[in-house]
Amino acid sequence: MSGDGHTAMKVNSMKQTEDDKFLFRFTFIDTGGDKGFITHYRPKHPPLSSELRSVFRYLGLQEFKDCPEFDFEPCYYRTLQLVASDDNPFSGNVEWAHPTFDVHDKQFSPAIEHLLAANTAVEAVGMTFLPFEKPAARMRADIASNVVKPAKPAKPAKAATGGGLALGLPDNFDVAISFAGTERAEAEKLADIIRAAGYAVFYDNYYPEHLWGKNLPVFFDEIFRKRARFCVMFVSKEYRDRKWTSLEARSAQARALEEKGNEYILPIRVDGTELEGLLPTIGYVPINTGIEKIGEVLVKKLQA
């Protein structure tokens, strides 16, 4: 369609829906030259990461800075020109346009995840179909758009505020929590205790939109090697044997080496597993101490 998808002689807001990541609006516009349907997309926790912006470019979604459907906040949108039959203006593609919007709340975000997963699969054999930039360029793009703020020397982070997701990652974190999925309940409880005390915590479920589509080895290395004051590590057999936790552990251990004896890794012993590279002489806290007590001790350490 001609035009910008928003400015028209007549705009009729027709439907709206949402899922846990996006708001969706459906409008019909008449520009005087074209008539058609506009689907508007607004992320609930903007800005988009560079990976998601690449997916949107691949899908042909365009950005509009002042969308009236979202109180003049930015949106992404796509157009569908009305194609009507000569004898019935409500036939043609009208019966196709409405149902395709109606499934957005169930199908859009899963479709994005499938695209990202498919691209990851073909990247393993040296190919790609999404217009991704190289990892370093992605990080620069995210810094420019404030998805990720530029790194500064590690220091006590500013207190986290509110119970929702931040618009961007903090410059630094007071604590980054590394754990296997088997200890997620305990890790989340500890994260909640630290955040409630006013400290910035990196816990993956606090930042789902920022992790979505990320090159995770690069991203986690940035967090666990550069941006945390302390790394709390739940050491267990599962932690030792899983790929992602091994990557996090290596980044944390590299940072610990740079600290030249200063405390960085704070291990919680889940079982008797020894972790390669983590000396047995380091002070552990057993998990049976209780997460509430561990959280209390950690808050005192942060205060000190």
N, C-alpha and C positions, 0 to 999 in steps of 0.2 A: 504494500500500500504506500501511497505518497504521504508526506507529512511525517511528524514525529511521534505519532501514535497517541498523542494527548491533546494537542491543539486542534479544535474542530468546530464547525458550526453548531453541532449538537453532540453531546456526550451523555449516554445513558448508562448509569451504573446498574449492573444486572445481578451479579452474584458475588459472594465472597466465601472463602473457606481458609483453613490453615492446617499445618501439621506442627510438630514440635520444633521445626527449624525455620519454616517459612510462612509468610502470609500471602494469600493469593486473592486477586480481584479480577473480575471479568466485566468488561465494558463493551458497549456498542457505540461506534462513532460514525458521524457523517461529516466528511470534510468539505462537502460541496462537489467534490470530484470522485471520491471513493466512499464506500460504506463497508464496514467490517467490524470484526471482533478483535479486542485487545486483551491479552492475558498479562497481568502485572504480577511481578514477583518481588517480595520484600523480605530479606533475611531478618530473622528476629534478633540476631546478635551480630550486627555489622561491625566492621567491614568484612567482605569475603576474603578468604585466603587466595593467594595467587593460583593455587590449584583449582579452586572452584571458579575463579574468574576465567581460567582456561577452558573449563567445561562449558561455561555459559557462552564463551565465544564459539566453541565447537557446535553448540546447539543453535547458534544464531540469535541469542538473546542480546538486546541492546540496552544500554543504560540511559536513564532519563533522570536528571538531577532534581527536579521539583515536581514530583508526581502528586496531583491533587487527590488521588485515591488513598494516599498515605500521609495526609496532612503536609503535603509538599516536601516530604522527605524523598531521597533517591529511591528509584526502583529499577528493576530490569523488566523488559517487556518483549512480547512478540506479537505480530499482527497476522490476521487471517482475513483476506478480502472476502466480502460477501459474494457468493455466487448463487444467484436465484434463478429459478426457471421462469420462462416468460409468463406463464399463466398463474404462478403461485409464488409470491415473494417470500413465503415462509418455508419453501422447500429448498432445493439445492443443498448447500453445505450447512444449513442451519441445524439440521438434525445430527450432524457430525460434530459441530463446534461445541454445543452444550455438553454432550456426554464426555468429551475429551477434557473439558474443564472440570467436570464433576468428580473425576477420579484423581485430581491432583493431590488431595489430602492423603490418599492411600498410596499413590504410585510415583509421585515426583521424586521425593528424597530417595526411596529405594532404587529408582532408575539411575540417579546420580551415582549412588554407591556402586551399582553394577558397571557403569561406565569407567569409574576409577579403578575397579578391580580388573576389568578387561584390559585397560591400558597398562596396569602393573604386570599383568601376565605377558603381554607382548614385549614389554620393556626387557623382560628376562632374556629374550632372544634378539635384543638390539633394535627393536622397532617401537614405534609409537604412533598413535593416531590423534591423541589430544595435543593441542598446541602448547605443551609445557616448555617452560624455560629450564635451563640448567639449575641445579640446586642453589648455587651461589646467587644466581640472578633471581630466583624465587625469593630467597631471603631478603635481598635488596628491595624487591617489589613489595614484600610484606612490611618492611620497615617504612617504605615510602607511604604506604596506605594506612599505617598505624595498626595493622594486625599484630605485628610484633615490633616492640620498641627496640631501638638500638641498645646493644649491651653496654653496660658501664661496669667499672670495677665492683666486685662483690662487696656488699655492705648491707646492714640491716634494711630490709625493704619497708616501704610505707605500709601502714596497716591496711588490710583488706576491708572493704566496706560492703555491707549488704549481703543478702543471701543468694543473689542471682549471679549470672555470668558477667564478667567485665567485658567492655567493648574491645579491649586489647590486652595482651599479656603484660603484666608488670615488667618494669625494667629488670628487676631481680626478685628472687624469692627468699624468704627467711628459711624455708624448708622445702626440699623436693623429696617426695616419697616414692621409693622404688620397691616394687613388690610383685609377686606372682599372683595370678588370679585366685588361687586358693586362699590367699590372705586379704582379699579385697574388702571384706566386711570390717576387718580390724584396721586396715589402712584408711578406709573412709571414716571410721570412727575417730581415729587419731587426727586426720585432716580436719574434721569438724571441730575437734577440741582446740587445735592450734588456730584455726581461722576465727573461732569464737573469741579467742584471747586477743584478737586484733592483729595477727601476723599473716603475711602473704604465704600461701602454700601452693606448691604445684602438685596437684592430684588430678589425674587425667580426666575424671568425670566432671571436674569443674570447668573444663574447657573443650567440650566435644566439637564445637564448630571450628576451633582453631586447630584441632588434630585431624579433622576430616580432610582427606586427600593429601595430607602432608607426606613428604619424604621423611618418614619417621626416624630412620637412623641419624640423619643430619639434624633433625629437629630435637630429638632427645639428647644428642651429644651437646647441643647448644645449652640445653637446660641443665643437665647433670654435670657438665664440665665447666660451665662459665657463669651460670646465672643464679646459683643457690648459695646461701650462707652455710647450710648444713644439708647433707643427704641422709635421710633415714632409710635404712635398708632392712627389709624383712628377709633374713637369711634362712633358707630352707632347701630341701632337696628339689622341690619344684622350681624354686628361684634359680638354683644352680643349673638345672637342666633345660630351661626354656631360652629360646633365642633372644627374645626382646629384653628379658631381664639381664642376660649376659652382656648385651650391648650397653645397657644402662650401667651395669657394674663396671665395665671397662672404662667408660667415660668418668664415672665417679672416682675410680682408682687413679686415673690419670690426673684428676684434679687434686686428689689427696697427696700425690707425689709432689705436685707443684707447691702445696702448702708447707712442705719441708718441716713436718712434725706438728704443725697446728691441726687441731681437730677439724675434720670435715665429715667423714663417714661415721654415722651413729648407728651401729648394727643392733637389730633386735633378733635374738636367736629363737627361731620357731621350733627347730629340732637340732639334732647333733651334727648337721651337715657343716663341713668346712668348705669355705669358698676360696678358690685359687686366687692368690694375690692379696688376700685379706689375712693379715697375720693373726695367729691364735692369741697373741699377747694383747690385742686390742680389747678395750673394755666393751663387753656385750651386756645387753639387758635381756633376760629371758622373757618370752611373751607371757608366761604364766604370772608375771608380776601384775598383769592387768593393764589394759589399754588406758583406763582412766589414770592410773598411777604413772604410767609411762608418759602420758600427755602432760601431767602435772610437772614431772621432772623436766620435760623438754621445754615447757613454758618458762620454768625457772632458769634454764640454760640460756634461752633466748633473752631473757631479761638481764642476765649477767653480761 
